[in-house]
C-alpha cells in the first residue's frame, strides 16, 4: 500500500515536472517577462511624479539601494556559497545596466521624450544582432518578422512625425543607452543559465546602486552641483515601489525567465513596455493616445504574437 502511494506520488511529481519542460517552460518564461514589461510600463507615470522633486541619478541610486537591501535579506542564506565567477558576471551585467540608465537619463535632457523612447526601444533590433555575434544564436524567421513589426510599432507609438527630423546629442546618448540595454539582455541570456540567479541578481543590484550613488557623490561633493532632493512622503512610498517591485522583483524574474527564453524573444516581449506605459499614462495621468499610436501599439502586440505562436 505504501509503495503504491509512493509510486502515485512520484508519478504526480513527474507529471508536474513535465509541464515545465519544452514549450511549457518557454510559455511560462515569456508570461513572466510580459509581467515585467507591464510593471516597467507603470514606472513611467510613477517616475514622472517623483522626478519633480528628486534628481534623476539620485532616484536610480535610491531605487537600486532599496532593491539591494531587500534582495540581500532574501538571499542572505546563499551568500556564504558565493561563486566568484557569478560575482564577476553580476558586476559586468550591473555596470552595463547602470550605463544604460545613465545614457538614457542624460539623453532625455537633450532630446524629446518621444525620440528617446523610440531610440531606447531599438534594443529590440540590436538584441538579435548581439545574440548572433556573442552567443552564436541566429534568430528564426518568426522572430525576425516579430522584430520588424515591433520596430514599426515603436516608431508609430513613440515618434512625433510633426517634428523636424534632426539629430541631437541626446539622440546619440539615447542610442548608447539602447545598446547598453541590448547588451544587458544578451549577457543575462548568457550568464543566467550558468550561475545561481539569486547571487547574480544581488550583485547586479548592488553594482548599480553603488555606481549611481557614487556619481551623485561626485557631482555633489567634487563638482559642486546642487542636488535636487526634496521628496514628499508619497515620493518615498513610490521610490519603495520602484525599488521592491519594479527593480528587485523584475530583475529576479528576468534572470530566472532567461534561463528558458531566447534573448530575441525577450527583446520583442520587452517592446510592449511603451504599450503598457501608454495605458498607465491614460489611466493615471489622463493622457490620450492618437489613432497612429494605437496602431503602433497593435503592431507591437502582433509582432510579439508572431514570435510566440509561429516559432
MARNURO-389575 format. One record per atom (N, C-alpha, C, O): x, y, z. Coordinates in steps of 0.2 Angstrom, whole numbers, plus 5000, padded with zeros to 4 digits. Layout:
REM MARNURO-389575
XYZ/...
//
This chain:
REM MARNURO-389575
500449945000/500050005000/500450065000/500350114996/500950065005/501450125005/501850134998/501950194996/502050074996/502450084989/501950104984/502250144980/501350084984/500850114979/500750194979/500750224974/500650214986/500550284987/501250324985/501150374982/501850294986/502450324984/502450334977/502750384974/502250274974/502350274966/501850324963/502050364958/501250334966/500750384964/501050454965/500950494960/501350464970/501650524972/502150544967/502250604965/502650494966/503150504961/502950524954/503150564951/502350484952/502050504946/501850574945/501850604940/501450594951/501250664951/501750714950/501650764947/502350704954/502850744954/503150754947/503250804944/503250694944/503550684937/503050724932/503250754927/502350714933/501850744929/501950824929/501850854924/502050844935/502150924936/502750944933/502750994930/503250904934/503950924930/503850924923/504150974920/503450884920/503350884913/503050944910/503150964904/502650974915/502351034912/502851094912/502651144908/503351084915/503851144915/504451124910/504951154910/504351074905/504851064901/504651084894/504051094892/505151094889/504951104882/504651174881/504851224884/504051174878/503651234876/503351264882/503351324882/503251224887/502951244893/503351294897/503151344899/504051274897/504551324900/504551384897/504551444900/504551384890/504551454886/503951494887/504051554888/503351464887/502751504888/502751534895/502551584896/502951494900/502951514907/503451574908/503351624910/504051564905/504551614905/504351684901/504451734904/504051674895/503851734892/503251764895/503151824895/502851724899/502251764903/502551804908/502351854910/503151774912/503451814917/503751874914/503751934917/504051874908/504351934905/503851984903/503952044904/503251964901/502752004899/502552044906/502352104905/502552004911/502352044918/502852094919/502652144922/503452084918/504052134919/503852194915/503952244918/503752184909/503552234904/503052274907/503052344906/502552244909/501952284912/502152324918/501952384919/502552294923/502752334929/503252394927/503152444929/503652384922/504052434920/503652484916/503852544917/503152464913/502752514909/502452564914/502252624913/502252534920/501952584925/502452634928/502252684931/503052614928/503552664931/503652734928/503852774931/503452734921/503552804918/503052854922/503352914923/502452834923/502052884926/502252894934/502252954936/502552844937/502752854944/503352894944/503452934948/503852874940/504452914940/504352984938/504753034940/503853004933/503753074932/503553114938/503653174938/503153074942/502953114948/503553124953/503653174956/503953074954/504553084959/505053124956/505353164960/505253134949/505753174947/505653244947/506053284946/505053264949/504853334950/505253364957/505353424958/505453314961/505753334967/506353294969/506653304974/506553254965/507153214966/507653204960/507353194954/508253214960/508753214955/508753144951/508653094955/508753144945/508653084941/509153024943/508952974944/509853044944/510352994945/510252974953/510352914954/510053024957/509953004964/509352954965/509352914969/508852964960/508252924960/508452854958/508252804961/508952844953/509252774951/509552744957/509452684959/509952784961/510352764966/509952744972/510052684975/509352784974/508952764979/508552704977/508452654981/508252704971/507852644969/508252574969/508052524972/508952574967/509352514967/509552504974/509652444976/509652554978/509852544985/509352504989/509452454993/508652524988/508152494991/508052424989/508052374993/508152414982/508152344979/508752304982/508652244983/509252334983/509852294985/509752264992/509952214994/509552314997/509452295004/508852235004/508952185008/508352245000/507852195000/508152124998/508052075001/508452124992/508752064989/509252034994/509351974994/509652074998/510152045002/509852005008/510051955010/509252035010/508852005016/508651935013/508551885017/508451935007/508151875004/508651825002/508551765003/509251845000/509751794998/510251785003/510751745002/510151815009/510651805014/510951735015/511551725016/510551685016/510751615017/511251585011/511651545013/511251615005/511651595000/512251634999/512751614996/512351685003/512951725002/513551695004/514151705001/513551645009/514151615011/514451565005/514951545005/513951545000/514251504995/514351544988/514151514983/514551604989/514651644983/515151614978/515651594980/514951614972/515451594967/515751654964/515451704961/516451654964/516751714962/516651734954/516551794952/516551684950/516351694943/515651724943/515551764938/515251704947/514551734947/514551804949/514251854946/515051824954/515151894956/515351934950/515151984949/515851904947/516151944941/515651954936/515552014933/515251904934/514651914929/514151964932/513952004927/513951964938/513552014941/513752084940/513352124938/514352094942/514652154941/514652184934/514452244932/514852134929/514852154922/514152174920/514052234917/513652134921/512952154919/512752214923/512352254920/512852224929/512652284933/512952344930/512652394930/513652344928/513952404925/513552424918/513452484917/513452374914/513052384908/512352414909/512152454906/512052384914/511352414916/511452484918/510952524916/511852494923/511952564925/512152614919/511852664919/512552594915/512752634909/512152654905/512052704902/511652604904/511052614900/510652664904/510352704900/510552654910/510152704914/510452774913/510052824912/511052784914/511352844914/511352884907/511152944906/511452844902/511452874895/510752894893/510652944890/510252844895/509552864894/509352924898/509052974895/509552934904/509352994908/509653054905/509253104905/510353054904/510653114901/510353134894/510253194893/510253084890/510053094884/509353124884/509253164879/508953104888/508253134889/508253214890/507853244889/508853234893/508953304894/509053344888/508953404888/509253314883/509453344877/509153324870/509253344865/508553284871/508153274866/507453264868/507353264874/506953254864/506253244866/506153174869/506453124867/505653174873/505453114876/505253054871/505453004872/504953084866/504653034861/505253004857/505252944856/505753044855/506353014852/506752974856/507052924854/506852994863/507252954867/506852884868/507252834868/506252884869/505852824870/505952774864/506052714864/505952804858/505952764852/506652734851/506752674850/507152774852/507852754851/508052704856/508352654855/507852714863/507952664868/507652594866/507852544867/507052604863/506652544861/506952504855/506852444854/507452534852/507852504846/508252444849/508552404845/508352434855/508652374858/508352314855/508652264855/507652314853/507352254850/507652234844/507652184842/507952284840/508352274834/509052254836/509352204832/509352284841/510052264842/510152194845/510652164844/509652174849/509752114853/509952054848/510352014850/509552044843/509651984839/510351994835/510651944834/510652054834/511252064831/511852044836/512252004835/511752064843/512252054848/512151974849/512751944851/511551954849/511551874851/511851834846/512151784848/511851854839/512151814834/512951824835/513251774834/513151884837/513851894837/514151864843/514751834843/513851874849/514151854855/513951784857/514351744860/513351764856/513051694858/513051644853/512851584854/513151664847/513151624841/512451594840/512351534838/511951634842/511251614841/510851664835/510751724837/510751634830/510451674824/509651664825/509351614827/509351724825/508551724826/508251684820/508451684815/507651654822/507251614817/506851664813/506851724815/506551644808/506151684804/505551724807/505451784806/505251684811/504651714815/504951774820/504551824820/505551764823/505751814827/505951874823/505851934825/506251864817/506451924813/505851964811/505852024811/505251934809/504651964807/504352004813/504152054813/504451964819/504152004825/504552064827/504252114829/505252064826/505652124827/505452174822/505452234824/505352164816/505152214811/504452244813/504352304813/503952204815/503352234817/503352274823/503152324824/503752254828/503852284834/504252354833/504052404836/504752354829/505052414827/504652464824/504652524826/504252444819/503752494816/503252514821/503152574821/503052474825/502552494830/502852544835/502552594837/503452534837/503852584841/503852654838/503752704842/504052654832/504052714828/503452754828/503352814830/502852714827/502152744827/501952764834/501652814834/502152724839/501952744845/502352794849/502052834853/502952804847/503452844851/503552914847/503652964851/503652914841/503852974837/503353024836/502753004834/503553084836/503053134834/503253154827/503753194826/502853134822/503053144815/502953224812/503153234807/502653264817/502653334815/503253374817/503353424815/503753334821/504353374822/504853364816/504853324812/505253414816/505853414811/506353364813/506453354819/506553324808/507053264809/507753294810/508053314805/507953304816/508653324817/508953284822/508653254826/509653274821/510053234825/510353274831/510753324829/510253254837/510453294843/510953254847/510953194846/511353284851/511753244855/511353204860/511653144862/510753224862/510353174866/510153114862/510053064865/510053114856/509953054852/510453004852/510352944853/511053034851/511652994852/511752954858/511852894859/511652994864/511652964870/511152914872/511252864875/510552934869/509952884869/510152814866/509952764868/510552824860/510752764856/511252724860/511152664860/511652754864/512152724868/511752684874/511952624875/511252714876/510852684881/510452624878/510452574882/510252624872/509952564869/510452514868/510252454869/511052524866/511552474865/511652444872/511752384872/511752484877/511852454884/511252404886/511452354888/510652424885/510052384887/510052324883/509852274885/510252324876/510352274872/510852224875/510752164875/511452244876/511952204879/511752174886/511952114887/511352214890/511152184896/510652124895/510752074899/510252124890/509852064889/510252004887/510151954889/510752024882/511151964880/511551934885/511651874885/511851984889/512351954894/511951914900/512151864902/511351934901/510951894906/510751824903/510751774906/510651834896/510451764892/511051724893/511051654893/511651744893/512251704893/512451684900/512551624901/512351724905/512651704912/512051674916/512251634921/511451694915/510851664919/510851594920/510751564925/510951554914/510951484914/511551454918/511551394920/512051494919/512751464921/512751474929/513151434932/512451524932/512551534939/511951544943/511351544940/512051544950/511451554954/511151614953/511451674954/510451614951/510151684949/510151724955/510151794954/510051704961/509951744967/510651784968/510551854969/511151754967/511851794968/511951834962/512151894963/511751814956/511851854950/511451924951/511751974949/510851914953/510451974953/510652024959/510752084958/510851994965/511052034970/511752074969/511752134970/512152044965/512752084963/512552134958/512852194958/512152124953/511952174949/511652234952/511752294951/511152224957/510852274961/511352314965/511352384964/511752284968/512252324972/512752364968/512952424969/512952334962/513352374957/513052434955/513352484955/512452434953/512052494950/511952544956/512052604955/511752514962/511652564967/512352604969/512352664970/512852564970/513552594972/513752644966/513952694968/513652624960/513852664954/513452734954/513752784953/512852724955/512352784954/512552834960/512552894959/512552804966/512652844972/513352874972/513552934974/513852844969/514552864968/514552924963/514852974964/514152924958/514052984953/513753044957/513953094956/513253024961/512853084964/513453114969/513453174969/513853074972/514353104977/514853144973/515053194975/515053124967/515553154963/515253224961/515553274961/514653224959/514353284956/514253334962/514253394961/514053304968/513853354973/514453374977/514553434978/514953334979/515453354983/516153374980/516553404982/516253344973/516853364970/516653414964/517053464964/516153414961/515953464955/515553514958/515553564955/515253514964/514953564967/514253574964/513953634965/513953524961/513253534958/512753534964/512853504969/512253574963/511653574968/511253514966/510953504961/511053474971/510653414971/509953424972/509753454978/509553414967/508853414969/508553354973/508553304970/508353374979/508153314983/507753344989/507953364994/507053344987/506553364992/505953314992/505453344990/506053254993/505453204992/504953214997/505153225003/504353204995/503753205000/503653135002/504053085000/503253125007/503053065010/502853015004/502952955004/502453044999/502153004994/502752984989/502752924987/503253024988/503853014984/504252954987/504452914983/504352954994/504652904997/504352834996/504652784995/503652834996/503252774995/503352754988/503452694987/503352794983/503452774976/504152754975/504152704971/504652784978/505352754977/505352684980/505652644977/504952674985/504952604988/504652554983/504952494982/504152574980/503852534975/504252524969/504352464967/504652574967/505152564961/505652514963/505852474959/505952524970/506452484972/506252404973/506652364970/505652394976/505552324978/505252294972/505452234970/504752324969/504352284963/504652294956/504752254952/504852364955/505052374948/505752364947/506052374941/506152344952/506852334951/507052264954/507252224950/506952254961/507152194964/506752134961/507052084958/506152134961/505752084959/505852074951/505852014949/505852124947/505852114940/506552084938/506552044933/507052104941/507752084939/507752004941/508051964937/507551984947/507451914949/507151874944/507351824941/506551904942/506151864937/506451864930/506451814927/506751924928/507051924921/507651874921/507651834916/508051874926/508651824926/508451754926/508751704923/507851734930/507651674930/507351654924/507451594921/506851694921/506551684915/507051674909/506851634904/507551704909/508051704903/508451634903/508951624899/508351594908/508651534908/508251494903/508551444900/507651504901/507251474896/507051504890/506751474885/507251574890/506951614884/507551644880/508051664883/507451644873/508051664869/508051744870/507451774870/508651774869/508651844870/508251884865/507951934867/508151864859/507751904854/507051904856/506751954855/506851844858/506151844861/506051884867/505551924867/506551894871/506451934877/506452014875/506052044877/506852024870/506852094867/506152114864/505952174865/505852064860/505252084857/504652084863/504252134862/504652044868/504252054873/504252124877/503852154879/504952144878/505052204881/504852264877/504752314880/504752254871/504552304866/503852324868/503552384866/503452284872/502752304874/502752354880/502252384882/503352364883/503452414888/503052484887/502652504891/503252514881/502952584880/502152574879/501752624880/501952514877/501152504876/500852504883/500352544884/501152474888/500952474895/501052544898/500652574901/501552574896/501652644898/501152694896/500952734900/500952684890/500352724887/499752714891/499352754892/499552644892/498952634896/498952664903/498452684905/499552654906/499552684913/499552764913/499252794917/499852794907/499852864907/499152884906/498952934908/498752844902/498052864901/497652854907/497152894909/497752804911/497452784917/497552834923/497152854927/498252844924/498452884930/498552954929/498452994933/498752974923/498953044921/498453074917/498453134915/497953044914/497453064910/497653084903/497353124899/498253054901/498553064894/498153024889/497752974891/498153044883/497753014877/498252984872/498753014871/497952934868/498352904863/497952924856/497352904856/498352944852/498052964845/497952894841/498252844843/497652894835/497552834831/498152804829/498252744829/498652844827/499352824825/499652784830/500052734829/499652814836/499952774842/499652714844/499952664846/498952714843/498552644844/498752594839/498852534841/498852614833/499152574828/499752544829/499952484828/500252594832/500952564834/500852514839/501252464839/500452524844/500352484850/500152414847/500352364849/499652414842/499352354840/499952314836/499952254836/500352354832/500952314828/501452284833/501652234831/501552314839/502052284843/501752224846/502052174847/501052224848/500752164850/500752104845/500852054846/500652124839/500652074833/501352044832/501351984832/501852094833/502552064832/502652014838/503051964836/502452034844/502551984849/502251914848/502451864849/501551924846/501151864845/501451814839/501451754840/501751854834/502051814828/502651774831/502751714830/503051804835/503651774838/503451724843/503851674843/502951724846/502751674851/502451614848/502551554849/501951624843/501551574840/501851534835/501751474834/502251574831/502551544824/503251514825/503451484821/503551514831/504151484832/504151414835/504651384836/
//
